[in-house]
Amino acid sequence: MALIYYITSVQFEDGAIALLPQECEKAGIRRPLIVSDPGVRAAGVLDRALQALGGLPHAVFDQTPSNPTEAGVRAAVAAYRAGGCDGLVAVGGGSSIDLAKGVAIAATHEGPLKTYATIEGGSPKIGAHVAPLIAVPTTAGTGSEVARGAIVIVDDGRKLGFHSWHLVPKTAICDPGLTLGLPPGLTAATGMDAIAHCMETFMAPAVNPPADGIALDGLERGWSHIERATRDGSDRAARWAMMSASMQGAMAFQKGLGCVHSLSHSLGGVDPRLHHGTLNAMFLPAVVRFNAEADSVRRERRLERMAHAMGLPPGGDPADTVADAITAMNARLGLPTGLAAMGVTPALFERVIDGAMADHCHKTNPRLATRDDYRRMLDAAM
């Protein structure tokens, strides 16, 4: 049976940050913990959110690491309790939103955070009494503001997924104006993250035609605007389109992801310094080629349909057409030429493969990968 569920309340417009107090009231949040990171604070975006709160009492945790960790969750829970908070407002990229989801669990549930991880059988243990969350994305990449999942590096070093419909933010406040002036490198990396989400969830085999349509439309918007947004940080139309592509990719997450994310999650756990969106961009060409042999991908002409959404010329092998276009786009955006340029060595491969085989995205790829398949994908991404 196909589950088709859409999803939460979204306020999507320039200036939507002004709606923060009314959305807190609707969610029953009277004293939020604002979860953010040093970069958002330094850019002045956190101050804009705090000003929008007006006189609403609040506490602030602005030390989210670039890849959220269980230690970071504990520190934020301490701030939540010390501030007498009753809800959360995440202001930042996917890291801040995912960390806030970890806090929503840990502040209201007993035991270590890994107890609630998807691959540990923890999803059913996440109850409706999680702390309510409002998400205010400041990048256009992860789409975590409309997703039921979070990715956190737990104390044993694994980068694990936590999934529950109870973790979906009560409201997503998507204000493209908050992304104006985002540095080119971060715009490119987060933008390719959004594009990878649209592509990988479209290739996933689960039956969900609305999600397919949303993913394809998001791919078209993201692909046609990412260079503009990267080149000119003040291009409002491009920023609007990229934020929409990011949101749409995450709206389609319920179909599942695949080998791109299995590898990115695992390698990001092995080396937390590596940016998740950049890793997705590196792995995407190899995974597109691998997925070309999947029955569902061939039968439903999914690569041809993606190529059409990307505006690529028809003819030839669609897997090569799409994969080569991604590689060329990465180069035009100034992203690394491969994993080796990011400091990754083959010595890490076996650990990465171990994690990929255990990742929650492994089994939702349209073609089940073996260890040798993952090794070939890693080689191709170097």
N, C-alpha and C positions, 0 to 999 in steps of 0.2 A: 504494500500500500504506500502511495506517495503522500508525504506530508508537505503541504503547501501553506506557509504561514508568513504573513507580512504585517509587520514585525513590531514597530513601535512608532511613537509620535516623533516627527521630524519637523523642526523649524528651520527652513532653508531660505536664507536671503541675506544680502548685505545688511549689516547692522543688527542681525538677530541676537547678538550678545545682550542687547538691551532687554530681552525677554527673560533673562535668567531669574530675576526675583519671582515672576509669576509662575515659571516652571517649577521652581523650588516649592512654592506654595501648593501647586497642583499635586506634587509628589509627596507632600506632607513633610518636607524637610524644613525644619525651623533653625537648625544650627549646623550647616554643612562643614565638612573638612574639604578644603580646596586642595586637590592633588595636582602637582605640576612638576616642572623640572628647572634646573638652573638656566638652561638656554631660553626657555619661554619667559622666565623672570627677566633675564638680561635684555631680551628683545622688547620688553615693555608690554607684552600681550597679557601676562598675568595681571598686571596693574589695571588693564582695561576691564578684565573680568571682575576684579575686586571692586572697581568703581561702579560697575553695573549692579553689583549686589546692593548698593545703597547702604541702608542701615542694618541689613540682616546680619546678626551675629555669626561669626565663622572662625575657624582655625585654618592654618595653612601648613601643608607639607610640600616643600618645593625641591626635594632631593631625590626624585625618581632617577635611577640610573638609566643609561641608554638602553640596556636590556633589563627589564624588571626582574628582580630577584626576591626570593623568600625573605632575605634579610631586610630588603627595602620594604616589603609588606609589613614585617614586624615593626619597623620604625614608624611607619605611617599609622599602624594600628595604635601604637603608643600615643601618637599625637591625636588620634581620633578619640581615644578614651580620656586623655588629659583635657581635651577641649570640650568634653561633654557633648560630642556631636551625635546627630541622629540620621545622617545621610552624607553623601559624597557628591562633589562636583569635580570632574576630571577636566583639566584645562591643559591640553598638550597634544602630542602625537599618540601613536599607538602604545608607546611605553607607559605614559601616564594613565591612559584609559585602562590598559591591562592591569597595571599596578593597583588602580582603584578597584577593579573587579576582584583582585586578590584580597584587598582590604575588606570588601563587601562580604566575602566569605569568612575570612579569618576573624573579623570583629564579632561575628555572630554564630560561629560554629566551633566546636571543640576539636582539639587534636592538631597534628601537623598538617600543613597545607597540602602535602602530597596525598593525603587521605582522600582528597576531593578531585584528584586528577583523573582525566578520562581513561587513560590506559590502566589506571589502578582500580577501575570500576567505581570511581567516585562520583560520577555525574548524578546518579539518583540520590546521593546523600546531600546534595546542595538544595536547601529548602527555600520556601517562599519568604522566610524571615531574614534573608540577606539584606544588608543595608541598602536602601534605595540610592540609585546613582543617576546623575545627569552628566552627559558627556558633551564637551565642547572641543571638537578637534581643531588643532592649529596647523596641521599638515594634511595633505591630500594623498593618503597612502593606504593605511591599514583598513579603514572603514570600521574600526572596532566600536565606533559610536552606535552602530546598528546591528552588531553581531552578538551572538550568545556565548562567544568564547573569549578566553584570555590565554596568553602564553607567558609563563613565568619560569625562571631558572630556580629550581628548588635547591635545598641545602646540599643534596648529594651530587649536584652538578648537572642533572638532567634538565633539559628545556621541555617542559610539559605543558599540555593543553588542558584547560579547565572549561567545561561546556555545560551550560544549563540555560533554559529559557528564562530562569529567574535572574540571570546575570545581564540580560539585555537592559541597557539604560532606559529609564522611564521616558526620557526625552533626549533626542540628539539635537543640539543647537549648532547647525552648520552655517557658519558665517564666513563666506569666502574672503571677506575683507581681512580676516585675521591671518590669512596666508600671504597677503601682499608683502613683497620684500623678502620672502623666504630665500635663503641663499641658493644659487643655481645648483650646486652639488646635491643639496638636500631635496630640492624640488625634483631633480632628475631621479634620485634614488627612491623617494617616496612615490613619485609618479609611476615608475616602473613596477613598484610593489602593487599599486592599484591595477595596472594593466595585467600583471601576472595573475592577480585574483580573478579578474574577468575572464581571462583565457583558461585558467586551470579549472575553475568551477564549471565553465561551459563544456569542457572536455569530460568532466566527471560523468559516470554512467547513470546516476540516479535520474528517475523520471520526474521532471519538474519544468514544464514548458514556460511558465511565467519567469522562473529564475533564468532559463536560457535566454529569453528575450531581454531581460534586464541586463544580463551579463554582456550580450552582444552590443546593446546600445551603449553600455558603459565603456566597452572596448573601443567603439567608434569615437566616442567623445574623448577618451583619454589619448588614443593614438593620434588623433588629429590636432590635439592641443598641447601635448607635453613639451614639444620643442618651443612653442611660443611662450609657455609659462616659464620654462628654464631660461630662455634668452632674455625675457623682459618680465621681471618680477612684479611690475606694476600693471600688467595686462589683466584687467578685471574679467574680461570674457574668458580668457584662458584659465584663470584661477577658478572661476565658477564651474567651468567644464571639468576641471581636474577634481574638484571637490565632489562633484556629482559622480564621476567615474569611480572615485574611491568608495563612496557610499553604496553605489550600485554593485560593485564587486562583492562587498560584504553582505548585501541583501541576498546575493546568490550563494553565499557560503553554505547554506543548508543542504545544497547538493553534495557537498564534500569537496575537498581539494585533492592533492595527489603528490607525486614524487618530487615536484619542485619544493613543496613545503616540507615533506619528510626530510629532504636533504638540508634545506635551510635551517629548519628547527634544530637538527642534529649538529650541524657544523656551528651554528650560533651558540649552542650549548658548550661545545668543545672550546670555542674561542669567542667569548662574549663581546670582544671588541668589534667584531664584524657586523656590519649593518644588514638587517634582515632584507630590506628592499633591494639592496645591491646584490645580495646573494641570490634572491629570486631572479633578478635580471641575468645573472651569470648562468643559472641552471636551466632557464626556460628553453633555450634553443635545443639542448640535448633531450629534454623531456618531450618537447613537441615531436621530435623525430622518433623517439621511443614509442610514443602514444599512437603514431600513425598506423601501427599494425593492429590496434585494438578493434575488435568487431564493431563496437558501438560508434567509434570515431569514423570508421570507413563507411558503415551503413548509413549513417546520418549526415555524411559529408561535413563533418564539423570543422575540418581544417579549411575546406573551401569556403565555408561560411565565415570563418574568422578572417581569411584573406580578403573576402569581399568587404567586411566591416572595416578592415584596415586600409582599404583603397588600393590593394595590390593587384597587379595585372593578372588575368586568368591564364591558364596554361601551365604546363610543366608539372613537376611533383609539388603538390601543395605543402607537404611537410618541409621541403627545402625552401620553398618560397617564403613561408611564414618564419621559419627558423633563421634564414639569412636576413630577413627584414629586421628581426629582433636584434641580431648581432650588429647590423649596420646602425640601428637606432641607438644602441648602447654606446657605440663609438661616437656618433654625432652628439650625444648628450655629455660626453666626456667621462663616462663611467669606466671602471677598470677594464682592461683587455681580457681578463680572466681571473680565476682564483689565484694563480701564481702571483699576479700583480698585487693581490691583497695579502700576500704572505702565507698562503696555504701551501703545504707540501704534501706529497704522497704519504709521508709517514703518518698523517692523520687519518688516512682513508678508512682503515679498519674500524676505528672508533666511530667515525661518521656513519659508516654502513651499519654498525650495531644499532646506533640510535635511529637511523632511518627505518630499519626493519621493524622497530618497536613503536614508531611514531603513529599517532592516531590518524594521520593522513595517508599512511601507506596503503591501507586496504580500500580506500575510496578512489584510487587511481584507476582509469579505465583498463589498464593492463597491469597485472600484478608483477612487480619487479622482484628479481632474485638478487642475491648478493653480487653476482657477476654483472647483472644489469646496472646496479648502482655504481659498481666500480667503473664500468664503461662511461656512465654519465659523468662521474667525477673527472675521469681522464679528459672527456670532451670539453668540460668546463674549465680546464686548467689554462 
